[in-house]
Amino acid sequence: MVLPAALPSPLVPVSDPELARAGVELRLKRDDLIDPRVSGNKWRKLVPNLKAALDGGHTRLLTFGGAWSHHVHAVAAAAAACGVASVGVIRGDELADAPRNWSLAEAERNGMELAFTDRRSYRDTLRTLDDPATRRRLERRWGRCYVLPEGGSNALAAHGTAGLVAELPGLGPRDLVCCPVGTGGTLAGIAAALPAGARAWGVAVLKGAAGYLEDEVTRLHRSGWGRTFPNWHISHTHHAGGYARLPAALTAFARAFEERHGLAVEPRYVAKMLHCVYDTAPALPRGTRVTAVITGRPHRPATA
Ligand SMILES: Cc1ncc(COP(=O)(O)O)c(C=O)c1O
């Protein structure tokens, strides 16, 4: 195992009168407890890629993300744990001389070299990431690297998240397995692995991403499984104004959930997913069982 982990992650029932009134059962798949350094879906997505990188003799990982990317600092931590170097190409050259936020500071503490890039070049590089010319350019700048896309979502990553379904025995037609959606890799893997009847339910955390995220999940299914799957959908109602936004209604929901159930939830993804589950529960068929994947843990407040 390239990164040892506590698996299977716990599956915890949630007892809540609000959900009971709707006749909906909720349980939490605590992937946030997998590993203290690389938690949740990051571990599931990175491990198959780390294995491929090490098997291929790579000594450096290179990836992409915004200033608050969980994926970027997870790659830094994973690379440090495996003894390989890492580079983070960060969107926004204006950040180069700004004080580091905790996310980038943590990446640097883990030895990641940060390359701040203007938004246009960043977008162009990601758009052409699979082109040989782009790869040659990255290699000229950084040497031989194992390249992970933004958010780490490639076919190997999706196969990694598919692994969590094997830890959910007895799924059937009354089951919805729910996760937040940033780039779609986690949802793609879950949907591909579900048994007949069960459905995957993604909650988009990005504003205005309807269509785009569905296309990304479909692309990952085609590249990872050579086919598409009909058993999933994405809710676009609970992005709370966009990735960077943490409006009062969302933080109040997260606080109330913590008070009632003793679990502090990561705000940008996990709180939005749970908020959507609670708001949608009355519209679900009675008897539905929702398994919400807790894909990460809270770090520090966004203002830190
Ligand atoms: C805690 C958490 N949940 C969910 C996601 C979204 O996963 P995906 O990009 O596979 O859709 C992320 C993104 O990295 C994340 O940090």
Ligand as a Chemical Component Dictionary entry (heavy atoms), coordinates in Angstrom:
data_LIG
# 
_chem_comp.id                   LIG 
_chem_comp.type                 NON-POLYMER 
_chem_comp.pdbx_formal_charge   0 
_chem_comp.three_letter_code    LIG 
# 
loop_
_chem_comp_atom.comp_id 
_chem_comp_atom.atom_id 
_chem_comp_atom.alt_atom_id 
_chem_comp_atom.type_symbol 
_chem_comp_atom.charge 
_chem_comp_atom.model_Cartn_x 
_chem_comp_atom.model_Cartn_y 
_chem_comp_atom.model_Cartn_z 
_chem_comp_atom.pdbx_ordinal 
LIG C1 C1 C 0 -13.847 17.489 0.681  1  
LIG C2 C2 C 0 -14.066 17.331 -0.796 2  
LIG N1 N1 N 0 -15.185 16.737 -1.210 3  
LIG C3 C3 C 0 -15.458 16.588 -2.530 4  
LIG C4 C4 C 0 -14.582 17.043 -3.492 5  
LIG C5 C5 C 0 -14.964 16.944 -4.933 6  
LIG O1 O1 O 0 -14.545 15.757 -5.524 7  
LIG P1 P1 P 0 -14.476 15.630 -7.081 8  
LIG O2 O2 O 0 -13.497 16.654 -7.567 9  
LIG O3 O3 O 0 -14.012 14.237 -7.308 10 
LIG O4 O4 O 0 -15.829 15.883 -7.635 11 
LIG C6 C6 C 0 -13.390 17.646 -3.108 12 
LIG C7 C7 C 0 -12.445 18.107 -4.128 13 
LIG O5 O5 O 0 -11.293 17.949 -4.078 14 
LIG C8 C8 C 0 -13.124 17.798 -1.719 15 
LIG O6 O6 O 0 -12.013 18.401 -1.278 16 
# 
loop_
_chem_comp_bond.comp_id 
_chem_comp_bond.atom_id_1 
_chem_comp_bond.atom_id_2 
_chem_comp_bond.value_order 
_chem_comp_bond.pdbx_ordinal 
LIG C1 C2 SING 1  
LIG C2 N1 SING 2  
LIG C2 C8 DOUB 3  
LIG N1 C3 DOUB 4  
LIG C3 C4 SING 5  
LIG C4 C5 SING 6  
LIG C4 C6 DOUB 7  
LIG C5 O1 SING 8  
LIG O1 P1 SING 9  
LIG P1 O2 DOUB 10 
LIG P1 O3 SING 11 
LIG P1 O4 SING 12 
LIG C6 C7 SING 13 
LIG C6 C8 SING 14 
LIG C7 O5 DOUB 15 
LIG C8 O6 SING 16 
# 
